[in-house]
Amino acid sequence: MHRFRSDLKDRKVAHITVPLKRRMMCLNESVLDPYQSVREAFLLRMDQVHLNRYFSEVSVELAQELADYVGHGVTPDMVVWGNGADDMLYHVFMAVRENDRSFLAAMSPSYFDYKCYANAVGLQARFVPLDEHFDFDLAAYLALAADPDCKLCVVCQPNNPTGNLFDEEKILAILRGTTKPVLVDEAYFEFAGQTLVSKLDEFPNLMVVRSFSKSFSAAGLRFGYLVSQRENTDQVRKVMTFFHSSIFIQTLALTMLEHRAVFIEHTRRVCEMRDELLAAMCQIPGLRVWPSHTNFLLFSAGDCSAALHLHLQDCGIAVRDVGAHPRLAECLRVTVTSEDDNRVFLKSMRTFLDGKDKRRT
Ligand SMILES: Cc1ncc(COP(=O)(O)O)c(C=O)c1O
């Protein structure tokens, strides 16, 4: 007898394993520790916070501070937060699912976990393939969106793991071409500096999800948020538990927002390092690297990628192998972390690819 939802029976438990290396360049994390950056201010704030209570003024202040940070006339009731952008995706998926036939439309390759979280709530996922320029066919996407069982359109902007921004006009065409909710995942927005939040007034079907894991350097904090018109945020709140996000986390997120200059400066530096790394990688024979609007770069050493991946691990560097997707065959993804990491990463790659040429001659 199966005691749980019948579709869970044949699904495997996802075990996320990453090699723990000295230089973690595989999960698009940051080397800046947010706690250390705001510790004193946070502890001062915590002195005024009472964890024996369900409610705190911190929640009211956070909603206002977050709305101010997002800007473009966004008000506190247009913002919902939770345990990371993933958690917001999960709750949106839960809020749109109608029945067993319901599905979301997304691009492929894109953020691999859309399917995972959709399936977790009994929502299917269907994909429009990206072409060799990592672009998508608008007509095909709109055709998928027009299916009566399509309940949500998802666009990752900029896209992970390809790093590119889609043409904003095409996303606006999706918003115009369907009345279904369109969720734009802006987890890497701060690195790209381009957002659709300014279009929230115009499009009642637009929802934007963002993360504190990337530009705010706080992957372990688990804080992300959704911004949309009040009618939509209300629907998502209906599928969330009342005290979903701890006051402790809210206090740290609020303190980080109040000291956001530290994170904005770090993001600016990461963008610089990314462009430097891209330029340096372009000079390495045998390597192909794609430009990026995020904190990571997609690259390939062709049929040497698998061996390069292992070589980097031996050098204490973890990068992500994303080659399981046919469009990304033989591709790896590296996170831009620090000058020191980048230097050692470049040196290790040059050593490997140099040796490869010598082995062949
Ligand atoms: C595109 C995209 N969306 C969402 C997330 C999840 O972010 P969070 O850590 O806030 O859950 C990630 C994390 O890598 C991501 O790449």
The ligand as an ORCA input file, in Angstrom:
! r2SCAN-3c Opt
* xyz 0 1
  C      17.676     30.768    -11.783
  C      17.613     30.452    -10.329
  N      16.458     30.600     -9.682
  C      16.359     30.321     -8.378
  C      17.451     29.875     -7.664
  C      17.297     29.544     -6.223
  O      17.717     30.590     -5.393
  P      17.595     30.493     -3.825
  O      18.919     30.071     -3.285
  O      17.207     31.885     -3.381
  O      16.529     29.499     -3.496
  C      18.672     29.703     -8.292
  C      19.834     29.200     -7.558
  O      20.861     28.833     -8.084
  C      18.767     29.989     -9.678
  O      19.896     29.823    -10.353
*
